[in-house]
């Protein structure tokens, strides 16, 4: 807990913004100054995510057999999971950009 009269964090010394409440959270949202992603950027990210997912899928299928290096199979599974998560996020970004 930090006092509402404190000007900086007691632990790290970081300055505290003046628009914080008792919880220390910003009460007013800050808008991003970056421009939104273009359709081409969204499409490119979706293609990269799909390629990562497919490469992880094929690598997991190939390296998942018995007698294959377990570290390589684990890395392939992590690429598969990372690609799937990234693909889901990019699909959601595409859907939200259309609204």
N, C-alpha and C positions, 0 to 999 in steps of 0.2 A: 504494500500500500504506500502511496506517495501522497503527501499533503497537497491539498488543492492550492496552497499558497507557494509551493515550491516552484522555482523557475527552471530547475534542472533535475535530472534523475540522480538519486542519491548513490546508486550503484555504479553507473557508468559515466555520469556527468553530461549526458545528452540533453540538450535543451528541450523543454516541454512546450508544445504549442498552446496558445492561449485559449483555443476552442475545445478544450477537453472537459469532460464532466468528472464526476467522482471516480468513475472506473478508469480514467486515463485514456479512454477511447475517443477518437474524433467524432464529434456529434454531427458535423456537416460533411457530406461526401465530397471528395475532390474529383473534378473531371479530368480526364486524361487529355493531354495536349497533343498526343500522337494522332495522326489521321487514321481512320479505320482501314482495315485491310481491303485491298481491291479484289475483284473476282479472280483475277489471274493469280494473285498471291494465295488466296484460299484454295484454288484448284491445284496449284503447285504443292502446297502443304499436304493436301489430301492424297495426291499421287505419291509423294514421298512416304507418307504414313502407310499407304496400301502396299508399296514396295517393301517397306521394312517388315510389315506383317507377313507378307507372302514369303519373303526370304527366311524369316524366322520359322514359318510353317514348314517349308521344304527342308530347312536345315534340321529342324526337330524331328521330322519324319526320317531323314537319312541318318542322323546321329543318335536317334533314340533306340537303335537296335542294341542287343546285348553284345558285349565285347568291344564297344566303341568307347573312346575316352569320355569319362563322366563329366569332366570339366567342360569339354566342347559341347556336350549335350545340354549342360546347364546353361551355358552362355546362349545357345540357340533357343532354349526355352525362355530365357530372359528377353531376348530380342523379339520373340513371338509375343510375349506379354506386353512389352513396351510398345511394339507396333500396334497391337490391338487397342491399347489405351489411347495412343496418339490418334489412331483412326477414328475412334469414338469422339474424341474432342474435336477433331477437324470437321466431322460430320455435323456435330452440334453447332460449331461456328458457322458452317455454311447455312444451316437452317435458320439460325438467329440473324444472319446477315440479310436474309431475304425478307424479314419482317420489317 
